[in-house]
Amino acid sequence: MDDVEKAILISFDESGAIDSELKSQAVNFCQQIKETPSVCRLCIEKLCFCKLVQVQFWCLQTLHEVLRVKYGSMNLEEKNFIRKSVFSMACLESIDDKICTIWESPAFIKNKLAQVLVTLIYFEYPLIWSSVFVDFLPHLSKGTVVIDIFSRLLNALDDELVSMDYPRTPEELAVAGRVKDAMRQQCVPQIVRAWYDIVSTYRNSDPEICTTVFDCMSRYISWIDIGLIVNDAFIPLLFELILVDGISEQLRAAAAGCVFAVVSKRMDAYAKLSLLKRLEMTRVFGLISDDNDSELVSSVAALVTGYALEILECSKRVNSEDAKVVSMELLDEVLPTVFYVMQNCEMDAAFSIVQFLSGYVATMKTLSPLKEKQMLHISQILEVIRTQIRYDPMYRNNLDILDKIGMEEEDRMVESRKDLFVLLRNVGRVAPEVTQIFIRNSFASAIASSSDRNVEEVEAALSLLYALGESMTDEAMRVGTGLLSELVTNLLSTRFPCHSNRLVALIYLETITRYMKFVQENTQYIPLVLAAFLDERGIHHPNIYVSRRASYLFMRVVKLLKSKLVPFIETILQSLQDIVARFTSMNLTSKEPAGSEDGAYIFEFSQAIGLLIGMEDVPLEKQSDYLSSLLTPLCQQVEAMLMNAKRLNPEDSPLKIANIQQIIVAINALSKGFSERLVTASRPAIGHMFKQTLDVLLQILVVFPKVEPLRTKVLSFIHRMVDTLGASVFPYLPKALEQLLAESEPKEMVGFLLLLNQLICKFSTLVHDILEEVFPAIAGRVLSAIQSIVDSSGPEANTEEIREVQELQKTLFTFLHVITTHDLSSVFLSPRSRDFLTAIMQLLLHTSCHHKDIITRKACVQIFIRLIKDWCARPYGEEKVPGFQSFMIETFATNCCLHSVLDKSFEFGDANTLVLFGEIVLAQKVMYEKFGDDFLVHLVSKGFPSAHCPRNLAEQYCQKLK
């Protein structure tokens, strides 16, 4: 072993036994050898004499690299030597009287040799080395060793150059085209003949080499003359090998792969249809069996599905009636086998079940009526859909407890079902009756299925019924078209043994909700619906995910059925007695926040109860009793906790605060069922109960003034009471607003201003006195908070605190806009508010000129327009706000109406900016109407000159403005 061989062995060593420095030296030594001019001769010499695979691989890899990088700079003698030597190795010819033993080496060495040959073909075929393939063919008679290397050469040529499965550069595409054209013209027929002879010769003695040849051949069929394969010699041989029993399964599968390549070859639709018919594919259908793991079954399954897909594509592209009839006949033959494959075999990843079936269903839309065979196919398509949407039982426990594996499987199924349910809708439109019968039978079969399959069968059947409803019109749903009436009746009256399973329980409730329009028209089913939601199948289900969802869906059911539920209110409340008791007597000793399990759906549950008992159809006495039984215990709990607040120890405090939060959420949701008209006009006694509740909850702000979550919940309830109690809420507002304002941080102040906006929008000038009272405190607090961030920018403006203040600033402008547009601008002029007037005007001016948000700038300009109208009489009238007119003429008109518009940041191509510009023009129009020539004179003499505008243009502008 010489130094080169030692260095190669050391550089390839991965055992860790070699010193890292020595290995580094070896790598550097090998690299230096690569740079020597004689490296190619060295490599070929080593390949002839050395049997160490590391050395052989290094030599072939080096030859490959040198050829790719330095081919253009090599001399003719060196190229000839490499070409002759490498070809001799591949054909078992001697080199300098020495036969290279590379054929004894592992497969990866032979693949590397093939790669070197392909590199030579890339540069030399056909212009320099035109005979490479023709010269190779006679050597195939030497036996399977050369046949194997020749197949590897053709495979490498496909991988490295010809195949379109890999991205290619324009140069590679040009070379590929050149090579294929030359091969078609010169040697493809001889190569195909060689393939046929090899398979005929070795089919019994060496099926492995025949398999290798077929795998290679299937790569080339896509671009060679199809007549070389589809003829009276090759096709019978392929089918004979596929069908004969007792030979290698791999060989049979490889033969099927070749026929698949034939079927997939791109060609004219009419020619393709003729070819597909000629193949008589029915011969292989019987090979599909339950042995899914069989290589032969997988190959034949891919062949059959590919064949069906090609027929379908042909049917779309042919126009003649005869061709369409042929395509439909071929499809009718193959479809039963395709359906079997879809349900029982591993599918080729390239074959989309949904895409194929959708294409087939689309062809049926033009056929009316459907024939018996096509109706059968529809049933089989539906069976495929049912199979594909069914969960694997191996995930049953994961899905029920919804662990990480369960969540991943559920997400995967949700995604894959989307297309399948679209397909179901399309099938339902083509054959509605068949679809409904299938779903009815699936439902019956699921009920009767054995317990080990019950969960997945039932869930799939319910999912099909749910999906059916998505494709039905409201009218069809109400009437119960077709079998729908029977399906819904069966749904409501069935109790599944597997109802405790989360997935089954959820889809059962979702499906009932889906068909509520039918129940609205057929009220005799209401008791069955209520039972499903109120017993252990729904709200009382042991799985918390199900009971939460049931509460939400029950709320939707109540909204839909409304007054139809009045006769059942007593029954409903009795059924929910334990749930009601749970949230009207929160557990104060639990180490977890009270109602932590119920909290996620207590809002929907309470809202459902509120909607039920809040209807005018409920007698007043009953309504009062129901509401009192809910509000009284809840309020008593709050009062008890408020009384004991001072004695709270730090450990209990978070728990009790969480309880109060849940109570406020429950009361808030409960109140949503009561309209303002009912509680203020028709039944003021109900309104009185809510006022008492409001009185209790406002105490929370006094006892817990700095607990932000409680303040937020109480604020939300005040919003609710404004809508529910109307003007009768007024007596409670001063106290509420005072407490909310007392401890407000910027984030809370935003909520406070939104409450005031609601009051102003609802009651307009009726809130004048309240607004006048709180405005000075608001102005002082907000102006102080935003002083530091007016138009702030850069990284330092991206803190949470700064973002909260920016949100407050934005809300302030909305608040000021709401005040001015509801005839309340006089609030700014009250004795206590006047101190802030200048600061507010300056803030509005600065914002209208410079703010980054165009919508905010527009709002500020609109505020000024409204103030001009409110505070300024016609020309020469008495000045209502001293200094305001001169401020508008001298400052606003110049800065906002002129300089801000001329700024390069003013984008006239932006739609919002154009709207802002319209408001600025309107502001000038209003100023001219109110201020007359005083405004125009200042514009011409001071405004335009400051913008370097010639006087004649300024005067023209004023004329246009007039």
N, C-alpha and C positions, 0 to 999 in steps of 0.2 A: 504494500500500500504506500503510494507516494504522498508527498506533502499536500498536493491538491485534493486527493481523496480524503486525507485526514482532516483537512480544513473544512471540506464540505460536511463530513460527518459531525464534526464539532459544531458547526454553525446550525445544523438541523437538530441538535440534541435538545430535548425538552425534559430530560429526567431531573435536571437540577444538580446533577453530580459534577458537571463541568464548571470550573472557575469562571466567573463572569468576565474577568479581564481576558482570559484565554479565548473565551467564546467571541468577545469583541474583536480580538486580533484575527481570529479565523474568518469572521464576517468581512472584515476589512481586506484580508488577503484574497478572499473569493471575489470581492468587488474589483480589486486591482486586476485580477486575472481577466474579468469581463472586459476591461478596458484595453487589453492587449490585442494587437492586430490578428494574432493567430488563434484567437479563442475558439473560432468555429471548428478548425481542424482538431484542436484539443478535445472539444466536446464529442466530435464524431469518433475519434480514437477511443475515448473513454467508453462510449456507447457500444463499441465493438468488443472491448476486452473486459470491461468491469460489470459485475453482476449485482453490485450494491445498488438498491433501488434509490437511495438518497442521491447517489452520484448520477444515476440515470435521469432522475427527475431534474436535478440541477442543470445537467447538460442540455436536456430538451427545453427547459425553461429559458436558459441562456440563449439557445438558438432562436427561440421564439422572440425574445426581446430584441436580439441583435437584428433579426430580419425586419421586425416592425420599425425599428428606429433608424437602422443604418443601411437598409436595402439599397436606397438610391445612390449611396456613396461606395458600394462594393464594386470590385472589378469583375469582369466577365468570368474569369477563371474561378474565382471564389464562389460566385453564384452557381456555376455549373457543378462544382464539387459538392456543394451543399445539396443541390437538387438531386444529383445522382445518388449521393450517399443516403439521404433520407428516403428516397423512393426504394432503394435497394433494401433498406431495413424493413420497410412496410411489406415488400414482396418476398422476403426471405432470400434475397440475392446476396452474394458475397461482396464484401468491400475489402479490396486488397487481399483477396483469398481468405478472408475471415468472414464467416456468416454471423451476423449480429443475433444475439439470443434474446432480443427484446420481447419476442412473442411469449417467452416464459415469465415475463414480469407481470405485476398486478395490473388491474384494469386502468388505474389512473395513469400509469406510465404509457400504456397504449393510447389512451385518450390524449395525452400530451403530444405523442408522436403525430396523431391525426391533426392536432391543432397546428403543429409546425407545417404540416403539408398544406393545410388550408391557407396559412399565411403566404406560402409560395404561390398557391392558386390565385390568391387575392392580387398579387403583383404580376403574375406571369400568364394567367390563362385568359383568353386563348392565344394572345399575340406571340408570346415567347415559348410557352410550354403547352402547345396545343394538343398534345397526345396523352396528357396525364391519365385521363379516364380510360381511353382506348387501350393504352399500354398496360393498365392495371388488370383489365378483364381476363387476358389469358392466364394470369397467375392465380386466378380463383380456382383453377383445377388442382392446385397444390393442396387444397383441403380447407377445413374450417378455420384454421389459424389465419390465413390470408383473407378469407371471407369475413371473418370477425373484424379484422383491421380495416377492410374496405368499408364495412358498414359504419364503423366508428368515424372514418373519414367523411362519409356522406352525412352522418349526424352532426359532426363538428362543422361542416360546411353550412348546414341548416342553422345551427345555433349561432355561429360567428358572423354569418353574412346574409343568408337568404330569408330566414323566418321573419315575419312581420310582428311577431309577438314581443319583440324587443325594440326599443327606440334606436333608430339609425340616423347617421349624419347624411346629408345630401350626397357626399362622396361615396359612402357605403351603399346607398341606394342605387347609385349609378353603376358601381362595380357589380352589385347583385344582379341588376338587369343585364349587364354584359355577360356575366357567367351563365345565367339561365338561358339567354338566347343562344349562346354557343353550345351549351349542353343539349338543348332541344334539337338543334340542327345536326349535331355531330354524334352524340353517344347515348341519349336517353333511351331510344329503342333497344340498343344492345344491353344497357343496364337492366331494363325491365325484363328482357329475355333471360338475362343472367339470374335475376330474382326468381323467375319461374322455374328455371332449371335447378337452382339450388334447393328450392322447396320440394320440387318433385323428387329430387335425389335423396334428400336427407330427412324427409318427413317422418320416416319410421326410425331411422338410425340415430339421428341427432336433432330432436325437436327444438332444442335450445337455440341452435344456430338458425333454424327456420323462424323462430320467434323473433330473434334479433333482426333478421331480414325484413319481416313484416313490420316491425316497429319502425325501421328505417324507411320502408316503402310508404307507410301511412303519412310520413312527413312530406313526401314529394308529389303525392297524387294531386294536391291542390293546384299545382302549376304545370304539370306535364299533360300531354295529350291524353284525354280520358279514354280514347279508343284503345290505347295500349293496355288498359286494365279491363275496361268493360268490353269483353269479347268472349268468344265461345271457348277460350282456353282458360283464362285467368278466373273469371267469375265462377264457373263450375268448381274450380279447384278451391277457391276461397270458401264457398258454401259447403263443399264436401268436408273440408277441415273443420268448419264451425260445427257441422251437424254430426260428424262421426264420433261415436263414443269410444272410450278406451285409450285415447291418446292424450298427450299433455294438455292440461287445462289452459296453461299459459299460451300454448300454440293456438288453441281454439280462440282464446280471447284476443290474441294478436291479429288473427284472421278477421275477427269481427271488427277490430279497430280499423283495418284496411277498408272494409265495406263501409264503415262509418265515414271515413275520409272521402270515399266515392260519393256517398249520399250528400255530404256537406259541400261538395265542389260547386263553386259559383258558375252559373251558366244561364242561358236563356230559359225563361219559365217553361215554355212549351217543350224544349229539349229536356229540361230537368224532369218534367212530369213523365215524359216518355221513358226516360232512364229509370225513374223510380218504379214505374209499372213493370218494366222489364226485369227488375231485380227479384220479383216474386218474394217479397220479404216475409210473407205469411209462414214460410218454412222455418223461421227462427223463433216465432212467437212462443212456441211450446217450450223453449229452453228457459224461459223466465220461471223461476220457482221460488219457494220460500227460503232457499239457501242464500240469504242476503250477502253473506261473507265471501261467497264464491267469486273468484276473479272473472270466470266466464259469465256468470249472471250479471255482474256489474257492467262488463263490456257490452253484452247483448242489450241490457237495459239502456245504456247510453246510445247504442245503435238505434233501438226502437224509438226512443224519444226524439233523437235527431232526425230520423226518417219522418216521424209525424210532423215535426216542426217545419221541415222542408216542404211537405205536401201542403201544409197550411199556408206557407208563404207563396207557393205556386198558385193556390186557389185565389189569392188576393190579386195576383199579377196577370192571370189569364183572363181573356174576355169572351172567348167562344163558349157557347153552351156545352158543346161536347167536352171541352177541356174541364169545365167546371164540374160536369157530371163525373168525369174520371177522378178528379181530385176528391170529390165527396165520397165516391165509392171506396177509394184508397183510405180515406180518413175513417170511414165506417169500419173498415177491416182492422185498422191498427188501434183505434181508440180504446177498446176494452183492455188490451194489453198495456197501453200507456197508463190507464187508470190503475191497473194492478201495480205497475211499477211505482207510480206516485205514492201509493198507500203502503207498499211493502218493501221497497228497495231503497238503498242509499242513492240519492240523486247526484248526477254530475253537477258540480257547482256552476257550470256555464249554462245549465238549463233552468230557466225560470218557469216554475209550475204555473204561477199566476199569469205571467205574460202569455204563455201558450194557451191556457184555458180561456183567458180574456179574448184572445184572437179568435178562438173557435166560436165562442159565444157571439162575438161580433158578426161572424158569418151567418149566424142563425137569424139575426134581426131582419134580414131580407127575405127569409123564408116564412111563409104563412099559408096554411097551418103547418106545424112541424110534423114530420113523419114519426111513426112508432119508434124507429131505431134512434132518431134524434132525441125523442123524449126519454128513451132509455139512457142515452149519453148524458142528458141533463141530470138525471138521477145520480149517475155515476160521478159527475162533476161535483154535485152536492155532497156526495159521500167523501170525495177527496177533500173538500173544504172542511168537512167535519173531522176527518182524520188529522188534517194539518193544524187545526186550531186546538186540538186536544192536548192538554198538558201531559208530560211524561210522569207516570206514577212515582218515579224515583225521587221527584222533587216535592212530593205531597206534604211531608212534614215541614220542609223549609218554607213552602208557600203558606202553610197554615199559621206558623209562628212568625213568618215574614222576617227571617234572618237575612244576612247579606246575600247568601246564595239564592234565597227565595226572591229577594228584591231584584236581583240580576235576571233571574229566569222570568219573572213577571214583566220586567221592562222589555226583555227580548220578545216575549210573546205578544205584548201590546203592539210592538213595532211590526212584527210579522203579520199580525191579524189585520192591520189596516188595509192592505191590498186584498187580502182574502175576503174581507167584508164588502169591499167595493165590487169584487167579483160576484159575491152573493147577491148584491143589489141588481147587478146586470142580469144575472140568471133569473132573479125574481121578476124582472120586467119582461124577459123573453117568454118565461113559462111560469106565471104566478101560481097557477093551481098546483103544478107539480112541486114547486118550491114549498108551498104551504103543507101539502101532504107529506113531503119528506120531513119537514120540521115536526109535524105532528107525530110521525112514526118514530123519529129520533127521540122525541120527548117520552113516548110510551116505552121505547126500548131502554132508555136511561133509567126510568122508574123500575123496570123489571131486571136491570142488570145486576150481576153478582156484586157483593159488597167490596171485593177487592178492586173492582173497576168502577164502582159506583160514583166516586167523587169526580173523576175526570169525565166520565160519560155524561153525568148530570150537568156539570159546569159547561161542557161543550154544547149540549142541547139547549140550555138556557141562553147561552151566548148567541146561538143561531136565532132563537126566538126574539131576543133583544135586537139583533142586527136587522131582522125582518122589519121591525117597526120603523127603522130609519128610512126605509124606502117607501113607506106608505103615506099617502096624503092624509091630512086631518079628517077629511070627509070619509075616506075609506076606513080610518081608525074608528071614527064615531059610529059608523054603520055596522062595523064588524064584517067587512067584505070577505067573501069566501069562507074559509075555515077559521077566520080570526076569532069569531065568537066562541067556538069550541076550544081553540087554543088558550084563550084568556081564562075561560072557565076552568080548564084543566090546570092551568098555572095556579090560579087562586085556591083551588081545592086540594092541591097536592101537598103532602108533607113528606119530604125526602128523609130517608134514614141518615143521610150524610149532611143534614142541614147544619150540624155543628161546625162543619168546615167553613173557614173564612171565605174562600173564593165562591163556594156555592151560595152561601148566605148573601154575599154582596151582590152577585149577579141576579139572584132571585129578586131582591128588593129593587134593583135598578130596572129589571124587566117589568115588574108591576108598575113602577113609576112611568115607564115608557108608554104603557097602555092606559093611562088614566083618562084620556079623552073618551075611550070606550066606556069606562066606568061612569064618567059624567053623564053619558046618555043611558046607561043601564044601571040605575042606582041600586038595583037588587043585589049587586055585588059589593056594595060598600062595606057590609059587615065582614066579608071575607078579606077585603083590603085592610081594614082596621086590625083584624086579628093578626094578619101577617106582620104588620108594623109594631103592634103592641105586645105580642107574646115573645117567646124565646127565639123566634126567627128574626126579630127586629131589634127594637130598643132594649129588650131584655136578653139579647144574645150574650153568651158568656165571653165572646171575643170583643175587646174594647174597640177595635177597628170597625167591627160591624155595627155595634151599638151607636158609635159616633155617626157613622154614615146614615144609619137608620133615622137618627134624630133629624139630620139635615133633609133627607128625602121625605120624611113625614111632614116637615114644614112645607115642602113643595106640594105635597098631596093636599094639605089643609088649604093652601092658597088656591088650588085648582077646584076643590069641591065646595069650599066656602059654606054657604047656607045649607047645603045638602047634608052637612054634618051636624046641624043643630039637634036633631033627635038623638044623636049618639054622644053628646058632650058628657053626659053623666057617666056613661059606660067608659068613655075614653079616660076621664079623670080618675075613675076608680081603678082602671087598668094601670094608670101611671102613678098611683098613690105613693108607691115606694120611691119612685124617682122624684116626685114632687117633695116628699118628706126629706129626701136626701139633700135637696138644695134649699129647702126652707129651714133646715136645721143643720148647718154646716158643722162638721166634726172639728172641734177646737182642740183636740188632744193629739191628733195625728202628727207624726213628725214630718210628714209631707204636707205641702200646702193643701188646704182644704179643697176638695173637689178637683185635685190635679188631674184625675182620670176623666172626670166629667167636664172639666173646664173647657176643653176643646170644642165640645158640642152643646154646652149649656145655653149658649146664645140661640142656636137654632131650635133647641127644645123649648126654651121659654117663649120664643117668638111664635112657635106653633101653638102653644097654649094660649098666648095672647090673641092670636088670630081667631082661635076657636071661641073664646069667651067674649071677645070684643065686638061681635056682630050684633047689629040692632035686632036681629031675629030672636036673640036670646032674651027672655023676659028680664025686666029690670031687677026684680028681686033675686032671681037666680044669678044674674050677672054680678050683682053686688056681693052675693055670698061667695061666688067663685073667686072674685078678685080679692075680697077681704081675706079669704083663706090662704091666699098666696102672699099678699103684700104685708099683712099684719105680722106673721112670724118673721118675715125677712126684716122688717123695720125694727121689730123688737130685738133681734140679734144685733143690729147696728147700734141701737140705743144702749144695749147692755155693754157692748164692747167700748163705746164712747165713754160710758160712765166709769169703766174700769181702766181707762187708758193710762191714767197716772200710775196705776199699780202694775202695769205691764213690765215683765222682766225682759231683758234683751233677747233671751232665747225664744220666748213666745211671740214677740212682737212681729217678726216677718210672717209667721203663720196666720196671725189674726188680721194683719193688713191684707194678706192674700185672700182671706175669707171675705173681708169687706169688699174687695175688688170683685169677687165672684158674685156677691149679692147685687152690687150695682149693675153688673153685666146682665144678670137675670132680670132685674126690674126694668132696665132699659129695653131689653128685648121684648119683655112682656107688654110694655106700653105701645110697641109698634102695631099691635092689633087694634088699637083704639083710635078712632078718627077725631079730629078737632070738633067737628059738628056734634058728634055723639056726646063728648065729655063737657062741652060748653053750652050747647043749645038743648038737645033732646034729653040728656041725662046728666044734669050738673052734679048729681050725687056721686057719680063715677069720677068726675073731674075733681071733686072735693077730696076723694081718696088719693088721687095722684098729687094734689097740693100738699096734703099731709105727709106723703112720702117725700116730696121735694124738701119740705121743711126739715125732716129728719136727716136727709142726705147732705143738706147744706151745713149741718153741724160738723160734718167730717172736715170741712175746710177750717173750722175753728179749732178743733181738737188736734188735727194732724196738718198744720199749715205748711209743713215743709216736705211732706211725703208726695213726691212728684207723680208716681203711678196713681195714687188716690185722687189727687187734684185733676189729673187727666180724665179719669173715669167719671168724676162728678161733673166736669165740664161737658163731657159727652152727654150726660143725662140732662143737663140744662138745655143743650141743643135740642134734645128730644122733646123736652117739656115745652119749649117755645113752639114747636110744631103741633104738639098735642093740646096744650092749654090755651094757645092763642094769647090774646091780650090779658087774660086773667092771670098770666104769669108775672105781670108787672110788679105787684107788691113784693115779690121775692127777689127781684133783680138787683135793687140797690145793695142789699146785704151780700148777695152772691158775687156781684162785680167787685165790691170792696174787698172781700176775702180773696178772690182770684188775683186781684191786682196787687195785693199786699206783698206777696212773696214771689212775684213772677220773675223768672229768668227769661232771657231772650227766646228760648225754645217755647216756653209756656206762653209768653206774650203773643207769639204768633197765633196760638189757639184762642187766646183772649180776644184778639182783633177779629178773628174769624167769627166768633160768637157775636161781636158787635155788628159785623157785616150782615149776619143773618137777621139780627133784630132790626137793623135799618131797612134791609130789603123787604122784610115782612110788614113792618109797622110804619115805615117812613117817618114823617114828622112827629108821630106820637111819641117817639123816643127822644125828642129834643131835650127835655129836662134831664133825663138820665145821662144822655151823651154829654151835655154841657157840664154835668157834675164830674164825670170821669176823664174828660178830654185833657185837662191840664196835667193830670198825673201821667196819662199815657204819653203825651207829648214830651214831658220832661224825661221820662224813663227811656223812651225809644230814641229820642234825639241824642241823649247821652251815650246810649249803647252803640249807635251807628256812626258817631262822630269820627271814630278812628278808621273806618273802612269805606268811606265814600269813594267809590271807584277804585278800591284797592286791587292790586294785581300782583302777579309774581308768585313764587313758591311760598312766601311767608303768608299769603292770603288763602292757603289751602288747609288750614287747621280746622278741626271740627268746630271750635268756638267761633272762628271767623265765618265759617259757612252758616252757622246758626244765625249770626247777626246779619249776614247778607240775606238770608231768607226772611228775617224780621223786616229788613229794609224794604224788600219787595212787597211784603204783606202790608206795610205801612202805606205804600203808594196806592195799593188797591183800596185800603181803608179810606184814604183821603178822597179817592175817586168816587167811592160809594157815597160818602158824606155829601160831596158837591152835587152829585147827580140825583140826590133825593131831597133837594131843597133844604139842606141843613148847614149850608156854609156859614150861617149866622153864628154857629157854635164857635167858629174861629175868633169871633169878635167879642165874646163874653169878657168881662173884666179880668178873670183869672187866666184866660187863654191868650189874651193879647200879648203877654210877655213872650210867647213863643212864635208869634206871627212872623216876625222878621226871619227867624231861623228856618221856619217852614218854607217861606217864600224863596229863600236862598237855596235851600235843599232842592225844591222843585225846579228852580231855574237851572241849577247845576246839572240835575238829572236829565232835564229836557234837552240840554245841549250836549252832554258828554256820556251818558250811560251806555254801556256796551249792549244792553238789551233794547232793541228798537221798540218792542211792545211797551216796555216800561216808559220810554221817552214819550211815546204817543199818549199814554195815560196822563202823564204830567202836563203835556200841552192841552189836553182836553180839560184838565182841572182848571188851568188858567183861563180857558175860554169860558167855562162856566162861572168862574169868579168875576170875570169882566161883566158878564150878563147880570150877575146878582148884585154887584157892588157899584156899578157905574150907570148913572142916568144917561139920557140922551145928551148930545153935545151941550156944554156950558151949564149942565145941571149941577146940583150941589154934590160935593165929593163925600161919599158915604164912609170911605176909609182913607183918611188923609195920607197922601204920599203914594197910594197904590197906582193912580193913573200915571204919575211921572215914572214910577218904577217900571210899569208895563211899556211905556213909550221909549224911555231912555235905555233901559237895561234889557228887558225881555225881547223887545222887537229887534234890537241890534244883535244881541248875543245868540238868541235861539232862531229867530226868523231869517237872519242873514248869515252871520259867521258860522254857525253850526252846519248850515246847508252848503256853504262854500268849502267846508273842510273836506279833505280828500277821502276821509272815512265814510262820507255820505254816499252810499252806493245806489244810484238811481236804477240800476238793473235788478235790485232786490225788491220783491213785491211788498214786504213789510215796510221798507223804507219809503216806497211810493205812498203808502197809506199814511205814514208819518208826515210826509211832505204835504199831503192833502190837508191834514189837521193844522199844519203851520200856515198854509194859505188861508184856511178858514179863520185862524186866529187873527190874521191881518185884516180880513174882511170885517170881523166883529169889532176890532179896534178902530177901524175907520168909521163904522156905524156909530160907535160910542164916543170916540175922541175927535172925530172930524179932522179938520185940516191940521190941528196940532200934531197929530200923528204923522201926516204926510210931510209936513214941513221939517220935522225932526229927522225923518227918514232920508230926505233929500240933502239936508244941510249937514247932518252929522253921521247918519248910519252908512250911507253908500260911500261917502268920502273915506271913511275908516277902512272900507274894503277896496279902496283905490278904483272906484267905479266912476267913469265920466258923468258929469252932471246931466248931459242930454239923455243918457241911457237911464239914469235915476228918474228923471222926469217922465220918460216914456213908461217906466215901470209903474209909477204912481197913476198915470192915466189908465193903464190896463187894470190896475187894482180898483180904480173908481168904477 
